[in-house]
């Protein structure tokens, strides 16, 4: 089933209470509010082979970005300052 928001493929499940097929994105049915049973899921492989262990976070304490190869933040564009 495709996510209504981002268009990516997401597992769908059938709600035990209302019987609707819904996206398996949360712990509750977004149609009726019923708490969904936990589904056994296989860990999905990372298609891009991304390694988050070596990322450097932006030195600006209010930014959520990471530093790119050029030494600047991908979100705010500020240069990385290691002592900040």
Biopython code that builds the backbone (N, CA, C, O; Angstrom):
import numpy as np
from Bio.PDB.StructureBuilder import StructureBuilder

atoms = [
    (1, "UNK", "N", (0.851, -1.165, 0.000)),
    (1, "UNK", "CA", (0.000, 0.000, 0.000)),
    (1, "UNK", "C", (0.904, 1.238, 0.000)),
    (1, "UNK", "O", (1.951, 1.237, 0.646)),
    (2, "UNK", "N", (0.511, 2.275, -0.709)),
    (2, "UNK", "CA", (1.309, 3.491, -0.778)),
    (2, "UNK", "C", (0.916, 4.460, 0.334)),
    (2, "UNK", "O", (-0.267, 4.633, 0.627)),
    (3, "UNK", "N", (1.909, 5.087, 0.945)),
    (3, "UNK", "CA", (1.669, 6.104, 1.968)),
    (3, "UNK", "C", (0.949, 7.284, 1.308)),
    (3, "UNK", "O", (1.352, 7.760, 0.247)),
    (4, "UNK", "N", (-0.121, 7.742, 1.958)),
    (4, "UNK", "CA", (-0.905, 8.848, 1.418)),
    (4, "UNK", "C", (-0.140, 10.163, 1.436)),
    (4, "UNK", "O", (-0.486, 11.095, 0.711)),
    (5, "UNK", "N", (0.899, 10.242, 2.261)),
    (5, "UNK", "CA", (1.640, 11.484, 2.420)),
    (5, "UNK", "C", (2.884, 11.555, 1.545)),
    (5, "UNK", "O", (3.097, 12.538, 0.835)),
    (6, "UNK", "N", (3.713, 10.496, 1.601)),
    (6, "UNK", "CA", (4.990, 10.553, 0.879)),
    (6, "UNK", "C", (5.026, 9.703, -0.385)),
    (6, "UNK", "O", (5.929, 9.865, -1.205)),
    (7, "UNK", "N", (4.061, 8.799, -0.558)),
    (7, "UNK", "CA", (4.008, 7.977, -1.754)),
    (7, "UNK", "C", (4.893, 6.745, -1.735)),
    (7, "UNK", "O", (4.973, 6.035, -2.737)),
    (8, "UNK", "N", (5.567, 6.470, -0.612)),
    (8, "UNK", "CA", (6.423, 5.292, -0.536)),
    (8, "UNK", "C", (5.608, 4.063, -0.158)),
    (8, "UNK", "O", (4.544, 4.172, 0.451)),
    (9, "UNK", "N", (6.116, 2.902, -0.526)),
    (9, "UNK", "CA", (5.460, 1.640, -0.218)),
    (9, "UNK", "C", (5.568, 1.367, 1.287)),
    (9, "UNK", "O", (6.654, 1.432, 1.862)),
    (10, "UNK", "N", (4.420, 1.059, 1.919)),
    (10, "UNK", "CA", (4.359, 0.784, 3.353)),
    (10, "UNK", "C", (3.528, -0.480, 3.548)),
    (10, "UNK", "O", (2.567, -0.712, 2.815)),
    (11, "UNK", "N", (3.894, -1.298, 4.535)),
    (11, "UNK", "CA", (3.116, -2.485, 4.843)),
    (11, "UNK", "C", (1.710, -2.087, 5.242)),
    (11, "UNK", "O", (1.517, -1.100, 5.951)),
    (12, "UNK", "N", (0.727, -2.851, 4.788)),
    (12, "UNK", "CA", (-0.647, -2.587, 5.192)),
    (12, "UNK", "C", (-1.110, -3.720, 6.097)),
    (12, "UNK", "O", (-0.650, -4.856, 5.978)),
    (13, "UNK", "N", (-2.021, -3.396, 6.995)),
    (13, "UNK", "CA", (-2.568, -4.380, 7.919)),
    (13, "UNK", "C", (-4.074, -4.199, 7.999)),
    (13, "UNK", "O", (-4.608, -3.153, 7.631)),
    (14, "UNK", "N", (-4.745, -5.222, 8.478)),
    (14, "UNK", "CA", (-6.189, -5.155, 8.641)),
    (14, "UNK", "C", (-6.480, -4.926, 10.121)),
    (14, "UNK", "O", (-6.022, -5.680, 10.980)),
    (15, "UNK", "N", (-7.248, -3.877, 10.406)),
    (15, "UNK", "CA", (-7.623, -3.576, 11.782)),
    (15, "UNK", "C", (-8.542, -4.682, 12.298)),
    (15, "UNK", "O", (-9.470, -5.095, 11.602)),
    (16, "UNK", "N", (-8.285, -5.161, 13.517)),
    (16, "UNK", "CA", (-9.076, -6.240, 14.095)),
    (16, "UNK", "C", (-10.493, -5.779, 14.470)),
    (16, "UNK", "O", (-11.418, -6.590, 14.520)),
    (17, "UNK", "N", (-10.656, -4.479, 14.732)),
    (17, "UNK", "CA", (-11.969, -3.977, 15.145)),
    (17, "UNK", "C", (-12.836, -3.580, 13.951)),
    (17, "UNK", "O", (-13.937, -4.105, 13.791)),
    (18, "UNK", "N", (-12.356, -2.663, 13.113)),
    (18, "UNK", "CA", (-13.204, -2.127, 12.036)),
    (18, "UNK", "C", (-13.042, -2.874, 10.716)),
    (18, "UNK", "O", (-13.870, -2.720, 9.819)),
    (19, "UNK", "N", (-11.982, -3.688, 10.582)),
    (19, "UNK", "CA", (-11.798, -4.476, 9.378)),
    (19, "UNK", "C", (-11.195, -3.722, 8.205)),
    (19, "UNK", "O", (-11.028, -4.300, 7.131)),
    (20, "UNK", "N", (-10.863, -2.442, 8.379)),
    (20, "UNK", "CA", (-10.278, -1.636, 7.299)),
    (20, "UNK", "C", (-8.816, -2.020, 7.075)),
    (20, "UNK", "O", (-8.089, -2.312, 8.025)),
    (21, "UNK", "N", (-8.393, -2.017, 5.812)),
    (21, "UNK", "CA", (-6.980, -2.177, 5.496)),
    (21, "UNK", "C", (-6.342, -0.802, 5.640)),
    (21, "UNK", "O", (-6.737, 0.149, 4.966)),
    (22, "UNK", "N", (-5.356, -0.707, 6.522)),
    (22, "UNK", "CA", (-4.711, 0.571, 6.802)),
    (22, "UNK", "C", (-3.203, 0.430, 6.696)),
    (22, "UNK", "O", (-2.669, -0.679, 6.680)),
    (23, "UNK", "N", (-2.528, 1.560, 6.625)),
    (23, "UNK", "CA", (-1.067, 1.557, 6.615)),
    (23, "UNK", "C", (-0.563, 1.158, 7.995)),
    (23, "UNK", "O", (-1.066, 1.645, 9.007)),
    (24, "UNK", "N", (0.409, 0.290, 8.036)),
    (24, "UNK", "CA", (0.963, -0.176, 9.302)),
    (24, "UNK", "C", (2.026, 0.772, 9.824)),
    (24, "UNK", "O", (3.189, 0.390, 9.955)),
    (25, "UNK", "N", (1.643, 1.996, 10.122)),
    (25, "UNK", "CA", (2.605, 3.018, 10.532)),
    (25, "UNK", "C", (2.606, 3.302, 12.019)),
    (25, "UNK", "O", (3.542, 3.928, 12.515)),
    (26, "UNK", "N", (1.610, 2.872, 12.736)),
    (26, "UNK", "CA", (1.541, 3.219, 14.146)),
    (26, "UNK", "C", (0.969, 2.099, 14.981)),
    (26, "UNK", "O", (0.778, 0.981, 14.503)),
    (27, "UNK", "N", (0.697, 2.412, 16.238)),
    (27, "UNK", "CA", (0.180, 1.432, 17.177)),
    (27, "UNK", "C", (-1.340, 1.419, 17.239)),
    (27, "UNK", "O", (-1.934, 0.550, 17.876)),
    (28, "UNK", "N", (-1.972, 2.391, 16.570)),
    (28, "UNK", "CA", (-3.422, 2.505, 16.612)),
    (28, "UNK", "C", (-3.978, 2.645, 15.206)),
    (28, "UNK", "O", (-3.319, 3.191, 14.321)),
    (29, "UNK", "N", (-5.193, 2.150, 15.002)),
    (29, "UNK", "CA", (-5.890, 2.296, 13.728)),
    (29, "UNK", "C", (-6.291, 3.752, 13.570)),
    (29, "UNK", "O", (-6.900, 4.328, 14.472)),
    (30, "UNK", "N", (-5.959, 4.352, 12.439)),
    (30, "UNK", "CA", (-6.303, 5.757, 12.225)),
    (30, "UNK", "C", (-7.728, 5.921, 11.722)),
    (30, "UNK", "O", (-8.162, 7.047, 11.477)),
    (31, "UNK", "N", (-8.462, 4.837, 11.561)),
    (31, "UNK", "CA", (-9.882, 4.906, 11.190)),
    (31, "UNK", "C", (-10.776, 4.867, 12.428)),
    (31, "UNK", "O", (-11.709, 5.662, 12.546)),
    (32, "UNK", "N", (-10.492, 3.926, 13.371)),
    (32, "UNK", "CA", (-11.380, 3.755, 14.525)),
    (32, "UNK", "C", (-10.701, 3.946, 15.875)),
    (32, "UNK", "O", (-11.386, 4.026, 16.895)),
    (33, "UNK", "N", (-9.363, 4.022, 15.909)),
    (33, "UNK", "CA", (-8.652, 4.248, 17.163)),
    (33, "UNK", "C", (-8.278, 2.992, 17.926)),
    (33, "UNK", "O", (-7.689, 3.080, 19.004)),
    (34, "UNK", "N", (-8.608, 1.829, 17.392)),
    (34, "UNK", "CA", (-8.300, 0.566, 18.055)),
    (34, "UNK", "C", (-6.789, 0.368, 18.161)),
    (34, "UNK", "O", (-6.053, 0.672, 17.222)),
    (35, "UNK", "N", (-6.327, -0.145, 19.310)),
    (35, "UNK", "CA", (-4.904, -0.454, 19.454)),
    (35, "UNK", "C", (-4.597, -1.698, 18.635)),
    (35, "UNK", "O", (-5.263, -2.723, 18.778)),
    (36, "UNK", "N", (-3.596, -1.607, 17.784)),
    (36, "UNK", "CA", (-3.248, -2.694, 16.879)),
    (36, "UNK", "C", (-2.274, -3.656, 17.543)),
    (36, "UNK", "O", (-1.443, -3.263, 18.361)),
    (37, "UNK", "N", (-2.395, -4.914, 17.173)),
    (37, "UNK", "CA", (-1.459, -5.912, 17.669)),
    (37, "UNK", "C", (-0.110, -5.688, 17.003)),
    (37, "UNK", "O", (-0.043, -5.310, 15.833)),
    (38, "UNK", "N", (0.953, -5.920, 17.745)),
    (38, "UNK", "CA", (2.299, -5.765, 17.184)),
    (38, "UNK", "C", (2.512, -6.825, 16.113)),
    (38, "UNK", "O", (2.245, -8.007, 16.328)),
    (39, "UNK", "N", (2.992, -6.391, 14.972)),
    (39, "UNK", "CA", (3.254, -7.305, 13.874)),
    (39, "UNK", "C", (4.707, -7.735, 13.885)),
    (39, "UNK", "O", (5.597, -6.905, 14.074)),
    (40, "UNK", "N", (4.960, -9.018, 13.685)),
    (40, "UNK", "CA", (6.357, -9.413, 13.533)),
    (40, "UNK", "C", (6.868, -8.884, 12.202)),
    (40, "UNK", "O", (6.327, -9.220, 11.149)),
    (41, "UNK", "N", (7.888, -8.073, 12.244)),
    (41, "UNK", "CA", (8.406, -7.450, 11.028)),
    (41, "UNK", "C", (9.856, -7.832, 10.825)),
    (41, "UNK", "O", (10.643, -7.939, 11.766)),
    (42, "UNK", "N", (10.174, -8.031, 9.574)),
    (42, "UNK", "CA", (11.565, -8.278, 9.224)),
    (42, "UNK", "C", (12.278, -6.938, 9.163)),
    (42, "UNK", "O", (11.717, -5.968, 8.654)),
    (43, "UNK", "N", (13.493, -6.862, 9.665)),
    (43, "UNK", "CA", (14.215, -5.600, 9.530)),
    (43, "UNK", "C", (14.460, -5.318, 8.055)),
    (43, "UNK", "O", (14.945, -6.179, 7.320)),
    (44, "UNK", "N", (14.125, -4.116, 7.633)),
    (44, "UNK", "CA", (14.318, -3.746, 6.236)),
    (44, "UNK", "C", (15.773, -3.362, 6.016)),
    (44, "UNK", "O", (16.393, -2.670, 6.823)),
    (45, "UNK", "N", (16.287, -3.838, 4.898)),
    (45, "UNK", "CA", (17.661, -3.496, 4.558)),
    (45, "UNK", "C", (17.734, -2.042, 4.125)),
    (45, "UNK", "O", (16.812, -1.512, 3.506)),
    (46, "UNK", "N", (18.841, -1.416, 4.459)),
    (46, "UNK", "CA", (19.059, -0.031, 4.061)),
    (46, "UNK", "C", (19.507, -0.023, 2.607)),
    (46, "UNK", "O", (20.631, -0.426, 2.308)),
    (47, "UNK", "N", (18.640, 0.434, 1.690)),
    (47, "UNK", "CA", (18.992, 0.365, 0.274)),
    (47, "UNK", "C", (20.175, 1.235, -0.111)),
    (47, "UNK", "O", (20.885, 0.924, -1.067)),
    (48, "UNK", "N", (20.398, 2.313, 0.615)),
    (48, "UNK", "CA", (21.490, 3.200, 0.266)),
    (48, "UNK", "C", (22.778, 2.861, 0.968)),
    (48, "UNK", "O", (23.815, 3.452, 0.668)),
    (49, "UNK", "N", (22.744, 1.925, 1.894)),
    (49, "UNK", "CA", (23.933, 1.582, 2.638)),
    (49, "UNK", "C", (24.438, 2.742, 3.478)),
    (49, "UNK", "O", (25.647, 2.910, 3.642)),
    (50, "UNK", "N", (23.521, 3.548, 4.013)),
    (50, "UNK", "CA", (23.914, 4.725, 4.780)),
    (50, "UNK", "C", (24.533, 4.325, 6.107)),
    (50, "UNK", "O", (24.057, 3.404, 6.771)),
    (51, "UNK", "N", (25.584, 5.012, 6.489)),
    (51, "UNK", "CA", (26.266, 4.762, 7.753)),
    (51, "UNK", "C", (26.159, 6.025, 8.592)),
    (51, "UNK", "O", (26.854, 7.008, 8.333)),
    (52, "UNK", "N", (25.286, 6.001, 9.603)),
    (52, "UNK", "CA", (25.065, 7.169, 10.438)),
    (52, "UNK", "C", (26.070, 7.278, 11.593)),
    (52, "UNK", "O", (26.052, 8.266, 12.326)),
    (53, "UNK", "N", (26.933, 6.292, 11.762)),
    (53, "UNK", "CA", (27.864, 6.307, 12.892)),
    (53, "UNK", "C", (28.944, 7.378, 12.753)),
    (53, "UNK", "O", (29.528, 7.783, 13.759)),
    (54, "UNK", "N", (29.224, 7.843, 11.547)),
    (54, "UNK", "CA", (30.286, 8.828, 11.345)),
    (54, "UNK", "C", (29.770, 10.229, 11.055)),
    (54, "UNK", "O", (30.556, 11.109, 10.704)),
    (55, "UNK", "N", (28.468, 10.458, 11.192)),
    (55, "UNK", "CA", (27.926, 11.783, 10.873)),
    (55, "UNK", "C", (28.350, 12.810, 11.917)),
    (55, "UNK", "O", (28.548, 12.479, 13.086)),
    (56, "UNK", "N", (28.483, 14.034, 11.489)),
    (56, "UNK", "CA", (28.851, 15.142, 12.377)),
    (56, "UNK", "C", (27.670, 16.098, 12.406)),
    (56, "UNK", "O", (27.248, 16.617, 11.373)),
    (57, "UNK", "N", (27.144, 16.325, 13.603)),
    (57, "UNK", "CA", (25.997, 17.209, 13.751)),
    (57, "UNK", "C", (26.419, 18.665, 13.679)),
    (57, "UNK", "O", (27.558, 19.009, 13.996)),
    (58, "UNK", "N", (25.498, 19.513, 13.261)),
    (58, "UNK", "CA", (25.752, 20.945, 13.159)),
    (58, "UNK", "C", (26.166, 21.496, 14.517)),
    (58, "UNK", "O", (25.596, 21.122, 15.542)),
    (59, "UNK", "N", (27.142, 22.370, 14.524)),
    (59, "UNK", "CA", (27.641, 22.938, 15.778)),
    (59, "UNK", "C", (26.740, 24.044, 16.318)),
    (59, "UNK", "O", (26.914, 24.471, 17.459)),
    (60, "UNK", "N", (25.777, 24.517, 15.519)),
    (60, "UNK", "CA", (24.796, 25.491, 15.996)),
    (60, "UNK", "C", (23.807, 24.737, 16.877)),
    (60, "UNK", "O", (23.136, 23.824, 16.394)),
    (61, "UNK", "N", (23.702, 25.080, 18.112)),
    (61, "UNK", "CA", (22.880, 24.358, 19.072)),
    (61, "UNK", "C", (21.394, 24.340, 18.770)),
    (61, "UNK", "O", (20.657, 23.571, 19.387)),
    (62, "UNK", "N", (20.931, 25.162, 17.841)),
    (62, "UNK", "CA", (19.509, 25.203, 17.525)),
    (62, "UNK", "C", (19.172, 24.520, 16.207)),
    (62, "UNK", "O", (17.999, 24.449, 15.838)),
    (63, "UNK", "N", (20.167, 24.017, 15.491)),
    (63, "UNK", "CA", (19.965, 23.413, 14.174)),
    (63, "UNK", "C", (19.964, 21.888, 14.293)),
    (63, "UNK", "O", (20.643, 21.328, 15.154)),
    (64, "UNK", "N", (19.204, 21.227, 13.432)),
    (64, "UNK", "CA", (19.135, 19.765, 13.443)),
    (64, "UNK", "C", (19.925, 19.134, 12.292)),
    (64, "UNK", "O", (19.846, 17.922, 12.087)),
    (65, "UNK", "N", (20.667, 19.919, 11.555)),
    (65, "UNK", "CA", (21.369, 19.430, 10.374)),
    (65, "UNK", "C", (22.645, 18.670, 10.676)),
    (65, "UNK", "O", (23.082, 18.583, 11.823)),
    (66, "UNK", "N", (23.236, 18.119, 9.620)),
    (66, "UNK", "CA", (24.519, 17.436, 9.694)),
    (66, "UNK", "C", (25.486, 18.126, 8.741)),
    (66, "UNK", "O", (25.074, 18.796, 7.793)),
    (67, "UNK", "N", (26.762, 17.955, 9.003)),
    (67, "UNK", "CA", (27.809, 18.598, 8.220)),
    (67, "UNK", "C", (28.086, 17.780, 6.957)),
    (67, "UNK", "O", (28.234, 16.559, 7.018)),
    (68, "UNK", "N", (28.156, 18.464, 5.817)),
    (68, "UNK", "CA", (28.427, 17.787, 4.543)),
    (68, "UNK", "C", (29.931, 17.716, 4.277)),
    (68, "UNK", "O", (30.740, 18.103, 5.120)),
    (69, "UNK", "N", (30.289, 17.224, 3.113)),
    (69, "UNK", "CA", (31.693, 17.038, 2.746)),
    (69, "UNK", "C", (32.462, 18.354, 2.658)),
    (69, "UNK", "O", (33.679, 18.373, 2.842)),
    (70, "UNK", "N", (31.762, 19.451, 2.378)),
    (70, "UNK", "CA", (32.406, 20.766, 2.274)),
    (70, "UNK", "C", (32.610, 21.434, 3.626)),
    (70, "UNK", "O", (33.213, 22.506, 3.696)),
    (71, "UNK", "N", (32.116, 20.818, 4.711)),
    (71, "UNK", "CA", (32.295, 21.375, 6.045)),
    (71, "UNK", "C", (31.209, 22.347, 6.473)),
    (71, "UNK", "O", (31.376, 23.069, 7.456)),
    (72, "UNK", "N", (30.091, 22.373, 5.744)),
    (72, "UNK", "CA", (28.980, 23.245, 6.116)),
    (72, "UNK", "C", (27.746, 22.409, 6.414)),
    (72, "UNK", "O", (27.628, 21.268, 5.967)),
    (73, "UNK", "N", (26.834, 22.992, 7.171)),
    (73, "UNK", "CA", (25.609, 22.304, 7.550)),
    (73, "UNK", "C", (24.677, 22.180, 6.345)),
    (73, "UNK", "O", (24.513, 23.133, 5.583)),
    (74, "UNK", "N", (24.071, 21.013, 6.176)),
    (74, "UNK", "CA", (23.146, 20.777, 5.071)),
    (74, "UNK", "C", (21.823, 21.514, 5.257)),
    (74, "UNK", "O", (21.085, 21.699, 4.289)),
    (75, "UNK", "N", (21.508, 21.936, 6.482)),
    (75, "UNK", "CA", (20.232, 22.610, 6.747)),
    (75, "UNK", "C", (20.395, 24.124, 6.784)),
    (75, "UNK", "O", (19.726, 24.842, 6.041)),
    (76, "UNK", "N", (21.286, 24.610, 7.651)),
    (76, "UNK", "CA", (21.395, 26.057, 7.830)),
    (76, "UNK", "C", (22.536, 26.680, 7.027)),
    (76, "UNK", "O", (22.572, 27.898, 6.855)),
    (77, "UNK", "N", (23.464, 25.864, 6.534)),
    (77, "UNK", "CA", (24.548, 26.370, 5.705)),
    (77, "UNK", "C", (25.728, 26.956, 6.458)),
    (77, "UNK", "O", (26.687, 27.418, 5.840)),
    (78, "UNK", "N", (25.671, 26.945, 7.790)),
    (78, "UNK", "CA", (26.780, 27.503, 8.575)),
    (78, "UNK", "C", (27.975, 26.554, 8.543)),
    (78, "UNK", "O", (27.794, 25.337, 8.486)),
    (79, "UNK", "N", (29.189, 27.092, 8.579)),
    (79, "UNK", "CA", (30.379, 26.240, 8.640)),
    (79, "UNK", "C", (30.481, 25.571, 9.992)),
    (79, "UNK", "O", (30.057, 26.123, 11.007)),
    (80, "UNK", "N", (31.053, 24.363, 9.997)),
    (80, "UNK", "CA", (31.211, 23.612, 11.246)),
    (80, "UNK", "C", (32.275, 24.262, 12.123)),
    (80, "UNK", "O", (33.373, 24.570, 11.660)),
    (81, "UNK", "N", (31.940, 24.463, 13.381)),
    (81, "UNK", "CA", (32.868, 24.997, 14.390)),
    (81, "UNK", "C", (32.994, 23.960, 15.502)),
    (81, "UNK", "O", (32.088, 23.836, 16.327)),
    (82, "UNK", "N", (34.101, 23.209, 15.542)),
    (82, "UNK", "CA", (34.219, 22.115, 16.502)),
    (82, "UNK", "C", (34.172, 22.554, 17.959)),
    (82, "UNK", "O", (33.784, 21.753, 18.810)),
    (83, "UNK", "N", (34.543, 23.771, 18.281)),
    (83, "UNK", "CA", (34.590, 24.219, 19.667)),
    (83, "UNK", "C", (33.263, 24.798, 20.147)),
    (83, "UNK", "O", (33.161, 25.223, 21.298)),
    (84, "UNK", "N", (32.261, 24.823, 19.302)),
    (84, "UNK", "CA", (30.991, 25.461, 19.661)),
    (84, "UNK", "C", (30.187, 24.627, 20.616)),
    (84, "UNK", "O", (29.093, 25.026, 21.014)),
]
sb = StructureBuilder()
sb.init_structure("model")
sb.init_model(0)
sb.init_chain("A")
sb.init_seg("    ")
for serial, (resi, resn, name, xyz) in enumerate(atoms, 1):
    if name == "N":
        sb.init_residue(resn, " ", resi, " ")
    sb.init_atom(name, np.array(xyz, "f"), 0.0, 1.0, " ", f" {name:<3s}", serial, name[0])
structure = sb.get_structure()
